[in-house]
Amino acid sequence: MKSPRIALGKANQKPLIAQVAEALKRGELCILPTETVYGIATLPNNALALERICALKGRALEKNFTLHLADRSEAETLASCSDLRVQRLMTRYWPGPLTLVLPAHGGGNIGVRLPAHDFTRAVIRATGPLCLTSANRSGEQPLCDPAIIDQQFGSALQILIDDGPSPLGNASTVVRCIGAELEVLREGILSRHEILHAAAAKIVFVCTGNTCRSPMAASLACRALATKLGIGANDLIARGIEFSSMGTGTIDDLPASEGSTLAMHEQGIDLLPHRSRTATQDLLQRADHVYCLAASHLRAVRTLLPGIGNKATLLAKDQQDIEDPYGGSLVDYRLARDAISAAIHPHLTAWLQLLPKAALTQKRP
């Protein structure tokens, strides 16, 4: 039998897109490239083709297939995408190596992905969303070499689009976006750490050296909101919010000052892992809210990013500076700590509004 391989780089793509789309509509199995790995494609409503794929892979038919999309807007027609964490992940990583498991319209869950491959998205645009499952035997590593795919599966295929070795060579990261906390079901090229930080709203506190007031503020804010939700502080980022700090006149990687470390230790908070970082335009742009500990910090932030507008404010509602305890006694650090804690609580309601509804209503047992 003639090999079904077609070299994408040598082909006239417009008629090839139509050829692949027609084959898929007839129920034929085709191999399409993505930036992650190659996938066996079929239309989701073709039960016979899905059975053939499962038999080819040696996998259970009841396992769900991910739907691959041509445009982000298609996800909204298939599933609920209102979760702010989902929107942030789509904006950051789509098109790209990220599969999102979402609540499907009409009940149940659905996995969706927007691949970063122009030809494959063009085919999907011609057919509608496609089931696209990795080209491999169940339990084995996904195949990234079209020559090997041809050897193993060629006799069962109508078309194999050969675009050379897969650029990333690793399956997509799969994230379950249902309920109170994001759950990374499979780490691919994107790690759990990257996913949770990209999905979270970012609350930033700013002082000068980022060794006293701002790290205390970030830690106190994190604990206050976690307590409000009835969860641990370490679980907060999976709910969709992250607290951090930076300095307008610091050196990167300095530890928290001894006084702030001791004052926070009295509250059961460990500042020993903290390391300072410099405020930059990029960090400020990515923040959802920036709280400055003194008017001088607010001026510095607005100079650094003139368009920051009302996103940057003083932490204290009365617009007063929180005094810098640097160089003072432990009593001075305690006073600063308590002033920060008092200034944080009026902001809790606004921060809760940055979370999806599920994160507000579900608590850990």
C-alpha positions in Angstrom: 0.0 0.0 0.0 1.2 3.5 -0.9 2.4 5.5 2.1 -0.2 8.1 3.1 2.5 10.7 4.0 2.3 14.1 2.4 5.1 16.6 3.1 3.5 19.8 4.2 6.4 22.0 3.2 6.2 20.9 -0.4 2.4 20.9 -0.7 -0.1 23.5 -2.0 -1.8 24.1 1.3 -5.2 25.4 0.2 -6.2 22.3 -1.8 -4.5 20.0 0.8 -6.7 21.6 3.6 -9.8 20.8 1.5 -8.5 17.2 0.8 -7.9 16.5 4.5 -11.2 18.1 5.5 -13.1 15.9 3.0 -11.3 12.7 4.2 -12.3 13.5 7.8 -15.9 14.2 6.8 -16.0 10.7 5.2 -14.9 9.1 8.4 -11.3 8.5 7.4 -8.4 8.7 9.9 -5.8 11.4 9.3 -2.6 12.3 11.2 -2.2 16.1 11.8 0.8 17.9 13.2 0.7 20.2 16.3 3.4 22.0 18.2 3.3 19.3 20.9 3.0 15.9 19.2 1.2 14.4 16.2 -2.4 13.5 16.6 -4.9 11.0 15.0 -7.9 13.1 13.9 -11.6 12.5 13.4 -14.9 14.3 13.8 -16.4 13.9 17.3 -19.8 12.8 16.0 -18.4 9.8 14.0 -18.8 6.9 16.4 -17.3 4.4 14.0 -14.1 6.4 13.4 -13.7 6.9 17.2 -14.0 3.1 17.6 -11.3 2.6 15.0 -9.0 5.0 16.7 -9.5 3.3 20.1 -8.8 -0.1 18.5 -5.7 1.3 16.8 -4.4 2.7 20.0 -5.6 -0.1 22.2 -7.4 2.3 24.6 -10.9 2.1 26.2 -13.6 3.8 24.2 -15.2 5.4 27.2 -12.1 7.6 27.8 -12.9 11.2 26.7 -11.2 12.8 23.7 -10.0 16.4 23.7 -11.6 18.6 21.2 -9.2 20.8 19.2 -10.4 24.1 18.1 -9.7 26.6 15.3 -10.5 29.7 17.4 -10.8 30.6 21.0 -14.5 31.7 20.5 -15.4 28.1 19.8 -14.6 27.1 23.4 -17.4 29.5 24.6 -19.9 27.7 22.4 -19.0 24.3 23.9 -18.3 25.1 27.6 -18.5 27.6 30.3 -15.5 29.9 30.1 -16.5 32.6 32.6 -14.0 31.5 35.2 -11.4 34.3 35.4 -8.7 31.7 35.8 -9.7 30.1 32.5 -9.7 33.4 30.8 -6.2 34.2 32.0 -4.9 30.8 30.9 -6.5 31.2 27.5 -5.0 34.7 27.1 -1.5 33.5 28.2 -1.2 30.1 26.5 -3.6 29.8 23.5 -2.8 29.0 20.8 -0.4 26.6 22.6 0.3 23.4 24.6 -2.6 23.7 27.1 -5.7 21.6 27.4 -8.5 22.9 29.6 -11.1 20.6 31.1 -14.3 22.8 31.5 -17.9 22.4 32.4 -19.7 21.6 29.2 -22.9 23.3 28.2 -25.7 20.9 28.9 -23.8 19.0 31.7 -20.6 17.0 32.1 -17.1 18.1 31.3 -15.2 18.7 28.1 -11.5 19.0 27.3 -10.6 21.7 24.7 -7.4 22.9 23.2 -6.3 25.5 20.6 -3.2 24.1 18.9 -0.4 26.4 17.7 -0.2 25.0 14.2 -1.6 27.1 11.4 -2.3 24.2 9.0 -4.1 22.1 11.6 -6.2 25.0 12.7 -7.1 25.7 9.1 -8.3 22.1 8.7 -10.4 22.5 11.9 -11.9 25.7 10.6 -13.0 23.7 7.5 -14.5 20.8 9.6 -15.4 22.1 12.9 -13.8 21.0 16.2 -11.9 17.7 15.9 -11.0 14.9 18.2 -7.2 14.7 18.1 -5.6 12.1 20.2 -1.8 11.4 20.3 -0.4 9.0 17.7 0.8 6.1 19.9 -0.2 2.8 21.4 -2.0 3.3 24.8 0.6 3.5 27.6 3.4 4.4 25.2 5.0 7.8 24.6 3.4 10.0 22.0 5.1 9.8 18.6 6.7 12.9 17.2 8.4 11.5 14.1 6.1 11.1 11.1 8.3 8.3 9.6 7.7 6.2 12.7 4.0 7.0 12.7 3.8 5.9 9.1 5.5 2.6 10.0 3.2 1.9 12.9 -0.1 3.2 11.7 0.2 4.0 7.9 -2.0 1.1 6.8 -4.9 2.4 8.8 -4.6 6.0 7.7 -6.0 8.0 4.7 -3.6 10.9 5.1 -0.5 11.6 7.2 0.6 15.3 7.1 4.3 15.3 7.5 5.6 18.6 9.0 8.9 17.1 10.4 9.6 16.3 14.0 7.2 17.9 16.5 8.7 21.2 17.8 8.0 20.6 21.5 7.9 16.8 21.5 5.8 16.7 24.6 2.1 16.3 25.2 0.0 19.3 26.3 -0.5 20.2 29.9 -4.0 19.3 31.1 -5.8 21.5 33.6 -9.1 20.7 35.2 -10.9 24.1 35.7 -13.9 22.9 37.6 -14.7 23.8 41.2 -12.8 25.7 43.8 -9.2 24.9 42.9 -7.4 24.4 39.6 -6.1 20.8 39.2 -3.2 20.0 36.9 -4.1 16.5 35.7 -1.0 16.1 33.5 2.2 18.2 33.4 3.5 18.7 29.8 5.8 21.4 28.6 4.0 23.7 31.1 4.6 22.9 34.7 2.0 23.1 37.6 3.9 26.1 38.9 3.6 28.0 35.6 -0.1 27.2 35.3 -1.1 28.3 38.7 0.9 31.5 38.6 -0.4 32.4 35.1 -4.0 31.7 36.2 -3.9 33.8 39.3 -4.9 37.5 39.8 -1.8 39.3 41.0 -1.8 41.6 44.1 1.5 43.4 44.6 2.8 45.4 47.6 5.5 48.0 47.1 8.0 49.6 49.5 11.6 50.8 49.0 13.9 47.9 49.9 11.4 45.0 49.7 12.8 43.6 52.9 10.5 45.0 55.6 7.0 46.5 54.9 6.1 45.0 51.6 7.0 41.4 52.3 5.1 41.7 55.6 2.1 43.0 53.7 2.1 40.2 51.1 2.2 37.5 53.8 -0.4 39.2 56.0 -2.7 39.7 53.0 -2.3 36.1 51.9 -3.2 34.8 55.4 -6.1 37.2 55.8 -7.8 36.2 52.6 -7.1 32.5 53.1 -8.6 32.7 56.6 -11.7 34.4 55.1 -12.1 31.5 52.6 -11.4 28.8 55.3 -8.4 27.4 53.5 -4.6 27.3 54.0 -2.5 30.1 52.7 -0.7 27.6 50.3 -4.0 26.7 48.7 -4.8 30.2 47.8 -3.0 30.4 44.4 -5.0 27.4 43.1 -8.2 29.4 43.9 -6.9 32.1 41.6 -5.1 34.8 43.5 -1.4 35.5 44.3 0.2 38.0 46.7 3.7 39.2 46.2 6.0 42.2 46.8 8.7 44.3 45.3 10.8 47.4 45.9 11.4 50.7 44.1 15.0 51.0 45.3 16.3 47.5 46.2 18.9 45.0 45.2 17.5 41.6 44.0 17.7 38.5 46.2 18.1 40.2 49.6 16.5 38.4 52.6 13.8 39.9 54.7 15.2 42.1 57.5 15.7 40.5 60.9 13.1 42.8 62.6 10.4 41.9 60.1 11.3 38.2 60.2 10.9 38.3 64.0 7.8 40.3 64.0 6.1 38.0 61.5 7.4 34.9 63.4 5.3 36.1 66.3 2.3 35.8 64.1 3.2 32.3 62.9 4.4 33.5 59.5 7.8 32.5 58.1 9.6 35.2 56.1 12.9 33.3 55.8 12.2 32.2 52.2 11.6 35.8 51.0 14.0 37.3 48.6 13.7 40.9 47.3 13.0 41.9 43.8 13.1 45.2 41.9 9.8 46.8 40.6 9.8 46.8 36.8 7.4 47.9 34.2 6.7 44.4 33.2 5.9 43.3 36.8 3.7 46.3 37.3 1.8 45.8 34.1 1.0 42.2 35.0 -0.4 43.1 38.4 -4.1 43.5 38.9 -3.7 45.8 41.9 -0.5 47.5 43.3 -0.6 48.7 46.9 2.1 51.1 48.0 3.2 51.5 51.6 4.0 55.2 51.3 3.4 58.1 49.0 7.0 58.1 47.8 6.5 54.5 46.5 3.3 55.5 44.7 5.2 58.4 43.0 8.0 56.0 42.0 5.5 53.5 40.6 3.7 56.1 38.5 7.0 57.4 37.2 8.0 53.9 36.2 4.7 53.1 34.6 2.9 56.4 33.8 -0.2 54.6 32.5 -0.8 52.6 35.6 -3.7 54.8 36.7 -5.9 53.8 39.6 -4.5 50.3 39.6 -1.8 51.7 41.9 -2.9 53.2 45.3 -1.8 53.6 48.8 -2.5 50.6 51.0 -3.9 52.6 53.9 -7.4 53.8 53.2 -6.7 57.1 55.0 -4.0 57.7 52.5 -1.3 57.9 55.2 2.1 56.4 55.0 2.9 53.2 57.0 6.1 54.2 58.8 9.3 52.4 57.7 10.7 50.4 60.7 14.0 49.8 59.1 16.9 50.3 61.6 14.4 50.5 64.5 13.7 48.2 67.4 11.4 45.1 67.4 8.7 47.4 68.8 8.9 49.5 65.6 8.5 46.4 63.4 5.5 45.3 65.5 3.9 48.7 65.0 4.5 48.5 61.3 3.2 45.0 61.1 0.0 45.8 63.0 -0.6 49.0 60.9 -0.3 46.9 57.8 -2.6 44.2 59.1 -5.2 46.9 59.9 -4.8 48.5 56.5 -5.3 45.1 54.7 -8.7 44.2 56.0 -10.8 46.9 54.2 -9.4 45.5 50.9 -10.6 41.9 51.4 -14.0 42.4 49.7 -12.3 43.8 46.5 -9.9 40.8 46.4 -12.7 38.3 46.7 -14.2 39.8 43.6 -11.2 38.7 41.7 -12.0 35.0 42.4 -14.4 32.8 40.5 -17.7 32.0 42.3 -16.6 28.4 42.9 -13.6 29.5 44.9 -15.8 31.5 47.2 -18.4 28.9 48.0 -16.3 25.7 48.5 -14.2 25.1 51.5 -11.8 22.4 52.3 -13.2 19.8 54.8 
